[in-house]
């Protein structure tokens, strides 16, 4: 190679390296957070569904399908009395339909719980009448259960 060809080749190599270094990384692009809130109305007591579990009377609730993109779930219950409603949140396994509890709450979950569609195809919310587990005066009459899924 002649010196002028070597100089041109070096300039192309430097320009190429500079272009690669300046290209934005796909890892730096933030993912868009997906969020979906589903709601159901409840009317308590529903006497035909009374079930005593560990001394608490579960009198109603709702079920919600888990979106395939969901990674977290949280629950809020708004009762017409303005008082919190005690409850628990369960996940239903996709193949076996087995329920396993993932948390309990008094009016709302204190945190979002990890969940994926591969381990839960449905979330169940059981509501209880009477005080919450910590002794907080609770209610359960008529209201709305809101379940929020986020990615």
N, C-alpha and C positions, 0 to 999 in steps of 0.2 A: 504494500500500500504506500502511496505517496503521502507526504506530510499533509497536503491539503485534504486528501480523502480521509486520513486518520482524524484530522481536526473536525471535519464534517460529521464523521461517525461518532466522535466523542460528544459533539454538540447535540446530536440526536439522542444519544444515551442519556445525557444529563436532562434534556427536555422530557424524555419518557419517565425517568425516575421522579422528576418534579411533578409530573401529572399524576402519577400513581400516589405519591405522598399527599397530594392535595385533594384526592377523591374522598368524599365523605364515606364513612363507615356505616354499613347497615345496622351494626350493633348500637350505634349512637342514636338511631331513630327510636323515640319512645313509642311503646305500644299504646293504642287507644283502649281505655278501660271501658268494658261493656257493663251495663247495669240494667236490670229489669226488676220491677216491683210488681208482684201479683197480690191481689187482695180477695178475700172472701168475707162475707157477713156471717156472723154466728148468732144464734139465739139459745140461751141457756136457761134452765137446765133442759137437756134432752134426755129425759128419764129412761127411755128405752136403750140408751147407750151407756148407762152408768157402768163403770168398771173401777174396781178398787185395786190400785197398784201401790204396794208399799205404804198402805194406809191412807192414800190420797184418792179422792173420788174424781175420776176423769169423766167429765160430762159432755164433752164435745170438742170440736176443733175443725181442722181442715187439712187437705192434702194438696200438694203442689208439685208439678213435674219439674225436674231439674234440667235446665238447658245444657246442651252438650258443651258449651264454652265456659260454664260456671266453674269458679274455683272457691268461692266463699258464699255463705248464706247467713242472713240475720233475720230476726223476727221482731215485729212491733205489734202490740195488741192495744187497740183503742176501745175501751168500754164506754157505753153511754153514761155510766155513773161518774166517770172521770177518775175512778180508782183503778189501780193496776190489776191485771188478771194474771194469776199464776198459771204456768204452763211448762211444757217440755217440748223439745224438738227431736224428731227421730228421722233416721234415714232408712229407706227401703232398698235392700240389695236387688240388683237387676235380675238375676236368675232365680234366686231362692225366695225372693219376696220377704226375707227375714228382716225384722225391724231391730235397729240398735239405736239407743239414745245417744245423742251427740251434745245435749245441753239442756239446761232448765233456765227459766227466767221469771221475772216478776214485772210484767208490763212490757218489757223488751229485753232482748239478749244484750248482755253487757259487752259482747264482742261479736265479730263475725267468725263463723266456724268454717274450717276448710272442708270442701266437698267437691267431688267430681262426678260426672255422669257415669264413670266406670265403676264407682263404688256405691252409687245411689241413683236410681232412676226417679225416685219420688221422695219428697220430704213431707212428713206428717207433723202437725202441730196439735198437741193435746192440751186442752184447757181444763183448769180445775176451779171449783168454787171454794171460797174461803180464803184464809190468809195465805200469804206466800211463805216459802220455806224459812225465810228470815224473820217471820212474825209480822211483816208489813200487812196492814189491813188490805185485803183484796176483794175483788168483786168478780162477777161473771154473769152478766145479764144479756145484753144485746150489744154488739159492737162489730169491729172489723179486725181481721187478722191480715197483716201485711208482711209478706216474705220478700226480701230483697236478695237477688243473686248478683254477684259481681265477678268479673274476671280477674 
